[in-house]
Amino acid sequence: MKRKIGQVAIFLAILAVIWLVLGMIDIVPFLIELPQETSLRAHASLAVILLLIASWAFWNED
């Protein structure tokens, strides 16, 4: 189960990074708006959180 969660988190993190890059060059709009934060920081935080979840899922994987 942890491995499936990790795979989903990695996939979503890759999508978040692609979305971040495309948003920076104004191809797609930024849709995450957090109060008192820039759009760029919100998207980068999403990618980091997803990668942390993935690292937890693969920790001590045999």
PyMOL Python script that loads the backbone (N, CA, C, O; Angstrom):
from pymol import cmd

cmd.read_pdbstr("""\
ATOM      1  N   MET A   1       0.827  -1.206   0.000  1.00  0.00           N
ATOM      2  CA  MET A   1       0.000   0.000   0.000  1.00  0.00           C
ATOM      3  C   MET A   1       0.865   1.262   0.000  1.00  0.00           C
ATOM      4  O   MET A   1       0.582   2.227  -0.709  1.00  0.00           O
ATOM      5  N   LYS A   2       1.938   1.231   0.820  1.00  0.00           N
ATOM      6  CA  LYS A   2       2.812   2.401   0.861  1.00  0.00           C
ATOM      7  C   LYS A   2       3.461   2.647  -0.495  1.00  0.00           C
ATOM      8  O   LYS A   2       3.655   3.793  -0.902  1.00  0.00           O
ATOM      9  N   ARG A   3       3.792   1.567  -1.186  1.00  0.00           N
ATOM     10  CA  ARG A   3       4.433   1.713  -2.502  1.00  0.00           C
ATOM     11  C   ARG A   3       3.491   2.369  -3.500  1.00  0.00           C
ATOM     12  O   ARG A   3       3.925   3.202  -4.295  1.00  0.00           O
ATOM     13  N   LYS A   4       2.221   2.014  -3.477  1.00  0.00           N
ATOM     14  CA  LYS A   4       1.231   2.632  -4.374  1.00  0.00           C
ATOM     15  C   LYS A   4       1.084   4.119  -4.065  1.00  0.00           C
ATOM     16  O   LYS A   4       1.008   4.945  -4.974  1.00  0.00           O
ATOM     17  N   ILE A   5       1.045   4.451  -2.773  1.00  0.00           N
ATOM     18  CA  ILE A   5       0.951   5.862  -2.367  1.00  0.00           C
ATOM     19  C   ILE A   5       2.170   6.622  -2.880  1.00  0.00           C
ATOM     20  O   ILE A   5       2.047   7.745  -3.369  1.00  0.00           O
ATOM     21  N   GLY A   6       3.341   6.008  -2.769  1.00  0.00           N
ATOM     22  CA  GLY A   6       4.565   6.643  -3.250  1.00  0.00           C
ATOM     23  C   GLY A   6       4.560   6.866  -4.745  1.00  0.00           C
ATOM     24  O   GLY A   6       4.986   7.921  -5.215  1.00  0.00           O
ATOM     25  N   GLN A   7       4.087   5.894  -5.498  1.00  0.00           N
ATOM     26  CA  GLN A   7       4.036   6.030  -6.945  1.00  0.00           C
ATOM     27  C   GLN A   7       3.069   7.125  -7.367  1.00  0.00           C
ATOM     28  O   GLN A   7       3.358   7.896  -8.282  1.00  0.00           O
ATOM     29  N   VAL A   8       1.921   7.195  -6.700  1.00  0.00           N
ATOM     30  CA  VAL A   8       0.952   8.248  -7.006  1.00  0.00           C
ATOM     31  C   VAL A   8       1.533   9.615  -6.648  1.00  0.00           C
ATOM     32  O   VAL A   8       1.359  10.578  -7.396  1.00  0.00           O
ATOM     33  N   ALA A   9       2.225   9.706  -5.500  1.00  0.00           N
ATOM     34  CA  ALA A   9       2.812  10.979  -5.078  1.00  0.00           C
ATOM     35  C   ALA A   9       3.895  11.435  -6.047  1.00  0.00           C
ATOM     36  O   ALA A   9       3.988  12.623  -6.355  1.00  0.00           O
ATOM     37  N   ILE A  10       4.713  10.507  -6.530  1.00  0.00           N
ATOM     38  CA  ILE A  10       5.754  10.881  -7.504  1.00  0.00           C
ATOM     39  C   ILE A  10       5.117  11.373  -8.798  1.00  0.00           C
ATOM     40  O   ILE A  10       5.552  12.376  -9.362  1.00  0.00           O
ATOM     41  N   PHE A  11       4.099  10.678  -9.265  1.00  0.00           N
ATOM     42  CA  PHE A  11       3.403  11.092 -10.485  1.00  0.00           C
ATOM     43  C   PHE A  11       2.810  12.487 -10.330  1.00  0.00           C
ATOM     44  O   PHE A  11       2.950  13.328 -11.219  1.00  0.00           O
ATOM     45  N   LEU A  12       2.145  12.734  -9.200  1.00  0.00           N
ATOM     46  CA  LEU A  12       1.550  14.052  -8.971  1.00  0.00           C
ATOM     47  C   LEU A  12       2.611  15.132  -8.803  1.00  0.00           C
ATOM     48  O   LEU A  12       2.399  16.273  -9.213  1.00  0.00           O
ATOM     49  N   ALA A  13       3.753  14.788  -8.204  1.00  0.00           N
ATOM     50  CA  ALA A  13       4.841  15.756  -8.053  1.00  0.00           C
ATOM     51  C   ALA A  13       5.406  16.143  -9.425  1.00  0.00           C
ATOM     52  O   ALA A  13       5.713  17.309  -9.671  1.00  0.00           O
ATOM     53  N   ILE A  14       5.538  15.162 -10.304  1.00  0.00           N
ATOM     54  CA  ILE A  14       6.027  15.462 -11.658  1.00  0.00           C
ATOM     55  C   ILE A  14       5.052  16.381 -12.379  1.00  0.00           C
ATOM     56  O   ILE A  14       5.463  17.331 -13.045  1.00  0.00           O
ATOM     57  N   LEU A  15       3.754  16.095 -12.246  1.00  0.00           N
ATOM     58  CA  LEU A  15       2.754  16.981 -12.851  1.00  0.00           C
ATOM     59  C   LEU A  15       2.823  18.389 -12.263  1.00  0.00           C
ATOM     60  O   LEU A  15       2.696  19.373 -12.992  1.00  0.00           O
ATOM     61  N   ALA A  16       3.025  18.489 -10.943  1.00  0.00           N
ATOM     62  CA  ALA A  16       3.113  19.802 -10.298  1.00  0.00           C
ATOM     63  C   ALA A  16       4.319  20.585 -10.798  1.00  0.00           C
ATOM     64  O   ALA A  16       4.232  21.795 -11.007  1.00  0.00           O
ATOM     65  N   VAL A  17       5.443  19.903 -10.990  1.00  0.00           N
ATOM     66  CA  VAL A  17       6.643  20.589 -11.497  1.00  0.00           C
ATOM     67  C   VAL A  17       6.432  21.044 -12.938  1.00  0.00           C
ATOM     68  O   VAL A  17       6.823  22.154 -13.300  1.00  0.00           O
ATOM     69  N   ILE A  18       5.819  20.196 -13.760  1.00  0.00           N
ATOM     70  CA  ILE A  18       5.537  20.588 -15.148  1.00  0.00           C
ATOM     71  C   ILE A  18       4.590  21.787 -15.171  1.00  0.00           C
ATOM     72  O   ILE A  18       4.793  22.733 -15.932  1.00  0.00           O
ATOM     73  N   TRP A  19       3.561  21.740 -14.334  1.00  0.00           N
ATOM     74  CA  TRP A  19       2.603  22.844 -14.236  1.00  0.00           C
ATOM     75  C   TRP A  19       3.309  24.124 -13.785  1.00  0.00           C
ATOM     76  O   TRP A  19       3.015  25.209 -14.286  1.00  0.00           O
ATOM     77  N   LEU A  20       4.239  23.992 -12.840  1.00  0.00           N
ATOM     78  CA  LEU A  20       5.001  25.144 -12.351  1.00  0.00           C
ATOM     79  C   LEU A  20       5.798  25.774 -13.488  1.00  0.00           C
ATOM     80  O   LEU A  20       5.768  26.992 -13.666  1.00  0.00           O
ATOM     81  N   VAL A  21       6.502  24.960 -14.249  1.00  0.00           N
ATOM     82  CA  VAL A  21       7.330  25.478 -15.336  1.00  0.00           C
ATOM     83  C   VAL A  21       6.461  26.116 -16.417  1.00  0.00           C
ATOM     84  O   VAL A  21       6.774  27.202 -16.906  1.00  0.00           O
ATOM     85  N   LEU A  22       5.362  25.440 -16.794  1.00  0.00           N
ATOM     86  CA  LEU A  22       4.480  26.006 -17.815  1.00  0.00           C
ATOM     87  C   LEU A  22       3.817  27.297 -17.328  1.00  0.00           C
ATOM     88  O   LEU A  22       3.567  28.201 -18.125  1.00  0.00           O
ATOM     89  N   GLY A  23       3.533  27.387 -16.044  1.00  0.00           N
ATOM     90  CA  GLY A  23       2.961  28.614 -15.495  1.00  0.00           C
ATOM     91  C   GLY A  23       3.954  29.760 -15.478  1.00  0.00           C
ATOM     92  O   GLY A  23       3.582  30.920 -15.652  1.00  0.00           O
ATOM     93  N   MET A  24       5.225  29.426 -15.267  1.00  0.00           N
ATOM     94  CA  MET A  24       6.255  30.469 -15.253  1.00  0.00           C
ATOM     95  C   MET A  24       6.448  31.099 -16.621  1.00  0.00           C
ATOM     96  O   MET A  24       6.809  32.272 -16.717  1.00  0.00           O
ATOM     97  N   ILE A  25       6.212  30.336 -17.678  1.00  0.00           N
ATOM     98  CA  ILE A  25       6.359  30.899 -19.027  1.00  0.00           C
ATOM     99  C   ILE A  25       5.009  31.259 -19.633  1.00  0.00           C
ATOM    100  O   ILE A  25       4.898  31.450 -20.844  1.00  0.00           O
ATOM    101  N   ASP A  26       3.985  31.352 -18.790  1.00  0.00           N
ATOM    102  CA  ASP A  26       2.645  31.824 -19.142  1.00  0.00           C
ATOM    103  C   ASP A  26       1.942  30.997 -20.217  1.00  0.00           C
ATOM    104  O   ASP A  26       1.220  31.545 -21.050  1.00  0.00           O
ATOM    105  N   ILE A  27       2.147  29.699 -20.199  1.00  0.00           N
ATOM    106  CA  ILE A  27       1.400  28.821 -21.099  1.00  0.00           C
ATOM    107  C   ILE A  27       0.103  28.382 -20.425  1.00  0.00           C
ATOM    108  O   ILE A  27      -0.948  28.337 -21.065  1.00  0.00           O
ATOM    109  N   VAL A  28       0.174  28.063 -19.148  1.00  0.00           N
ATOM    110  CA  VAL A  28      -1.021  27.707 -18.366  1.00  0.00           C
ATOM    111  C   VAL A  28      -1.121  28.675 -17.191  1.00  0.00           C
ATOM    112  O   VAL A  28      -0.104  29.187 -16.724  1.00  0.00           O
ATOM    113  N   PRO A  29      -2.324  28.927 -16.713  1.00  0.00           N
ATOM    114  CA  PRO A  29      -2.450  29.847 -15.572  1.00  0.00           C
ATOM    115  C   PRO A  29      -2.151  29.144 -14.245  1.00  0.00           C
ATOM    116  O   PRO A  29      -2.343  27.936 -14.106  1.00  0.00           O
ATOM    117  N   PHE A  30      -1.687  29.915 -13.298  1.00  0.00           N
ATOM    118  CA  PHE A  30      -1.562  29.414 -11.936  1.00  0.00           C
ATOM    119  C   PHE A  30      -2.951  29.411 -11.320  1.00  0.00           C
ATOM    120  O   PHE A  30      -3.629  30.437 -11.339  1.00  0.00           O
ATOM    121  N   LEU A  31      -3.386  28.299 -10.780  1.00  0.00           N
ATOM    122  CA  LEU A  31      -4.715  28.208 -10.188  1.00  0.00           C
ATOM    123  C   LEU A  31      -4.682  28.108  -8.671  1.00  0.00           C
ATOM    124  O   LEU A  31      -5.717  28.255  -8.020  1.00  0.00           O
ATOM    125  N   ILE A  32      -3.514  27.862  -8.102  1.00  0.00           N
ATOM    126  CA  ILE A  32      -3.405  27.778  -6.649  1.00  0.00           C
ATOM    127  C   ILE A  32      -3.126  29.180  -6.120  1.00  0.00           C
ATOM    128  O   ILE A  32      -2.095  29.773  -6.436  1.00  0.00           O
ATOM    129  N   GLU A  33      -4.021  29.695  -5.334  1.00  0.00           N
ATOM    130  CA  GLU A  33      -3.839  31.020  -4.745  1.00  0.00           C
ATOM    131  C   GLU A  33      -3.911  30.882  -3.227  1.00  0.00           C
ATOM    132  O   GLU A  33      -4.976  30.586  -2.684  1.00  0.00           O
ATOM    133  N   LEU A  34      -2.816  31.088  -2.553  1.00  0.00           N
ATOM    134  CA  LEU A  34      -2.783  31.079  -1.093  1.00  0.00           C
ATOM    135  C   LEU A  34      -2.670  32.518  -0.610  1.00  0.00           C
ATOM    136  O   LEU A  34      -1.903  33.297  -1.176  1.00  0.00           O
ATOM    137  N   PRO A  35      -3.416  32.883   0.423  1.00  0.00           N
ATOM    138  CA  PRO A  35      -3.313  34.251   0.931  1.00  0.00           C
ATOM    139  C   PRO A  35      -1.895  34.538   1.451  1.00  0.00           C
ATOM    140  O   PRO A  35      -1.282  33.696   2.107  1.00  0.00           O
ATOM    141  N   GLN A  36      -1.409  35.689   1.160  1.00  0.00           N
ATOM    142  CA  GLN A  36      -0.097  36.167   1.614  1.00  0.00           C
ATOM    143  C   GLN A  36       1.081  35.415   0.993  1.00  0.00           C
ATOM    144  O   GLN A  36       2.200  35.524   1.493  1.00  0.00           O
ATOM    145  N   GLU A  37       0.856  34.651  -0.092  1.00  0.00           N
ATOM    146  CA  GLU A  37       1.934  33.914  -0.754  1.00  0.00           C
ATOM    147  C   GLU A  37       1.892  34.202  -2.254  1.00  0.00           C
ATOM    148  O   GLU A  37       0.840  34.514  -2.812  1.00  0.00           O
ATOM    149  N   THR A  38       3.040  34.091  -2.884  1.00  0.00           N
ATOM    150  CA  THR A  38       3.077  34.242  -4.333  1.00  0.00           C
ATOM    151  C   THR A  38       2.611  32.946  -4.987  1.00  0.00           C
ATOM    152  O   THR A  38       2.663  31.887  -4.361  1.00  0.00           O
ATOM    153  N   SER A  39       2.165  33.014  -6.209  1.00  0.00           N
ATOM    154  CA  SER A  39       1.714  31.820  -6.934  1.00  0.00           C
ATOM    155  C   SER A  39       2.855  30.822  -7.116  1.00  0.00           C
ATOM    156  O   SER A  39       2.647  29.612  -7.015  1.00  0.00           O
ATOM    157  N   LEU A  40       4.040  31.321  -7.380  1.00  0.00           N
ATOM    158  CA  LEU A  40       5.190  30.461  -7.593  1.00  0.00           C
ATOM    159  C   LEU A  40       5.499  29.643  -6.346  1.00  0.00           C
ATOM    160  O   LEU A  40       5.783  28.449  -6.439  1.00  0.00           O
ATOM    161  N   ARG A  41       5.445  30.270  -5.198  1.00  0.00           N
ATOM    162  CA  ARG A  41       5.759  29.580  -3.949  1.00  0.00           C
ATOM    163  C   ARG A  41       4.721  28.506  -3.642  1.00  0.00           C
ATOM    164  O   ARG A  41       5.073  27.439  -3.139  1.00  0.00           O
ATOM    165  N   ALA A  42       3.456  28.765  -3.934  1.00  0.00           N
ATOM    166  CA  ALA A  42       2.406  27.784  -3.674  1.00  0.00           C
ATOM    167  C   ALA A  42       2.616  26.528  -4.521  1.00  0.00           C
ATOM    168  O   ALA A  42       2.439  25.417  -4.021  1.00  0.00           O
ATOM    169  N   HIS A  43       2.988  26.683  -5.782  1.00  0.00           N
ATOM    170  CA  HIS A  43       3.198  25.530  -6.649  1.00  0.00           C
ATOM    171  C   HIS A  43       4.450  24.758  -6.267  1.00  0.00           C
ATOM    172  O   HIS A  43       4.452  23.528  -6.303  1.00  0.00           O
ATOM    173  N   ALA A  44       5.495  25.451  -5.909  1.00  0.00           N
ATOM    174  CA  ALA A  44       6.717  24.771  -5.479  1.00  0.00           C
ATOM    175  C   ALA A  44       6.467  24.006  -4.185  1.00  0.00           C
ATOM    176  O   ALA A  44       6.985  22.903  -4.010  1.00  0.00           O
ATOM    177  N   SER A  45       5.683  24.578  -3.280  1.00  0.00           N
ATOM    178  CA  SER A  45       5.359  23.891  -2.027  1.00  0.00           C
ATOM    179  C   SER A  45       4.568  22.620  -2.290  1.00  0.00           C
ATOM    180  O   SER A  45       4.784  21.612  -1.617  1.00  0.00           O
ATOM    181  N   LEU A  46       3.661  22.646  -3.251  1.00  0.00           N
ATOM    182  CA  LEU A  46       2.889  21.459  -3.606  1.00  0.00           C
ATOM    183  C   LEU A  46       3.821  20.345  -4.083  1.00  0.00           C
ATOM    184  O   LEU A  46       3.663  19.195  -3.673  1.00  0.00           O
ATOM    185  N   ALA A  47       4.768  20.663  -4.925  1.00  0.00           N
ATOM    186  CA  ALA A  47       5.707  19.658  -5.421  1.00  0.00           C
ATOM    187  C   ALA A  47       6.559  19.092  -4.287  1.00  0.00           C
ATOM    188  O   ALA A  47       6.791  17.884  -4.235  1.00  0.00           O
ATOM    189  N   VAL A  48       7.021  19.937  -3.390  1.00  0.00           N
ATOM    190  CA  VAL A  48       7.854  19.480  -2.269  1.00  0.00           C
ATOM    191  C   VAL A  48       7.057  18.580  -1.333  1.00  0.00           C
ATOM    192  O   VAL A  48       7.569  17.554  -0.886  1.00  0.00           O
ATOM    193  N   ILE A  49       5.822  18.943  -1.032  1.00  0.00           N
ATOM    194  CA  ILE A  49       4.982  18.122  -0.157  1.00  0.00           C
ATOM    195  C   ILE A  49       4.750  16.743  -0.777  1.00  0.00           C
ATOM    196  O   ILE A  49       4.828  15.730  -0.083  1.00  0.00           O
ATOM    197  N   LEU A  50       4.469  16.703  -2.065  1.00  0.00           N
ATOM    198  CA  LEU A  50       4.254  15.417  -2.739  1.00  0.00           C
ATOM    199  C   LEU A  50       5.522  14.570  -2.746  1.00  0.00           C
ATOM    200  O   LEU A  50       5.446  13.351  -2.590  1.00  0.00           O
ATOM    201  N   LEU A  51       6.675  15.188  -2.922  1.00  0.00           N
ATOM    202  CA  LEU A  51       7.925  14.437  -2.879  1.00  0.00           C
ATOM    203  C   LEU A  51       8.231  13.933  -1.475  1.00  0.00           C
ATOM    204  O   LEU A  51       8.812  12.858  -1.323  1.00  0.00           O
ATOM    205  N   LEU A  52       7.854  14.684  -0.451  1.00  0.00           N
ATOM    206  CA  LEU A  52       8.022  14.201   0.924  1.00  0.00           C
ATOM    207  C   LEU A  52       7.142  12.988   1.192  1.00  0.00           C
ATOM    208  O   LEU A  52       7.573  12.041   1.850  1.00  0.00           O
ATOM    209  N   ILE A  53       5.930  13.010   0.692  1.00  0.00           N
ATOM    210  CA  ILE A  53       5.039  11.858   0.836  1.00  0.00           C
ATOM    211  C   ILE A  53       5.638  10.647   0.122  1.00  0.00           C
ATOM    212  O   ILE A  53       5.604   9.537   0.652  1.00  0.00           O
ATOM    213  N   ALA A  54       6.179  10.852  -1.064  1.00  0.00           N
ATOM    214  CA  ALA A  54       6.788   9.749  -1.807  1.00  0.00           C
ATOM    215  C   ALA A  54       8.005   9.191  -1.073  1.00  0.00           C
ATOM    216  O   ALA A  54       8.206   7.977  -1.047  1.00  0.00           O
ATOM    217  N   SER A  55       8.814  10.059  -0.479  1.00  0.00           N
ATOM    218  CA  SER A  55       9.984   9.569   0.245  1.00  0.00           C
ATOM    219  C   SER A  55       9.567   8.765   1.470  1.00  0.00           C
ATOM    220  O   SER A  55      10.220   7.775   1.801  1.00  0.00           O
ATOM    221  N   TRP A  56       8.509   9.159   2.141  1.00  0.00           N
ATOM    222  CA  TRP A  56       7.988   8.372   3.260  1.00  0.00           C
ATOM    223  C   TRP A  56       7.537   6.998   2.787  1.00  0.00           C
ATOM    224  O   TRP A  56       7.789   5.993   3.451  1.00  0.00           O
ATOM    225  N   ALA A  57       6.871   6.954   1.640  1.00  0.00           N
ATOM    226  CA  ALA A  57       6.330   5.698   1.136  1.00  0.00           C
ATOM    227  C   ALA A  57       7.428   4.707   0.761  1.00  0.00           C
ATOM    228  O   ALA A  57       7.236   3.499   0.903  1.00  0.00           O
ATOM    229  N   PHE A  58       8.551   5.183   0.296  1.00  0.00           N
ATOM    230  CA  PHE A  58       9.629   4.288  -0.118  1.00  0.00           C
ATOM    231  C   PHE A  58      10.689   4.096   0.965  1.00  0.00           C
ATOM    232  O   PHE A  58      11.697   3.436   0.716  1.00  0.00           O
ATOM    233  N   TRP A  59      10.490   4.647   2.145  1.00  0.00           N
ATOM    234  CA  TRP A  59      11.448   4.502   3.237  1.00  0.00           C
ATOM    235  C   TRP A  59      11.452   3.050   3.704  1.00  0.00           C
ATOM    236  O   TRP A  59      10.387   2.481   3.948  1.00  0.00           O
ATOM    237  N   ASN A  60      12.635   2.437   3.832  1.00  0.00           N
ATOM    238  CA  ASN A  60      12.815   1.041   4.253  1.00  0.00           C
ATOM    239  C   ASN A  60      12.065   0.061   3.370  1.00  0.00           C
ATOM    240  O   ASN A  60      11.552  -0.949   3.850  1.00  0.00           O
ATOM    241  N   GLU A  61      12.001   0.358   2.085  1.00  0.00           N
ATOM    242  CA  GLU A  61      11.337  -0.540   1.136  1.00  0.00           C
ATOM    243  C   GLU A  61      12.256  -1.722   0.861  1.00  0.00           C
ATOM    244  O   GLU A  61      13.431  -1.534   0.545  1.00  0.00           O
ATOM    245  N   ASP A  62      11.739  -2.915   0.976  1.00  0.00           N
ATOM    246  CA  ASP A  62      12.537  -4.125   0.745  1.00  0.00           C
ATOM    247  C   ASP A  62      12.300  -4.685  -0.624  1.00  0.00           C
ATOM    248  O   ASP A  62      12.891  -5.703  -0.986  1.00  0.00           O
TER     249      ASP A  62
END
""", "prot")
cmd.dss("prot")
cmd.show_as("cartoon", "prot")
cmd.util.cbc("prot")
cmd.orient("prot")
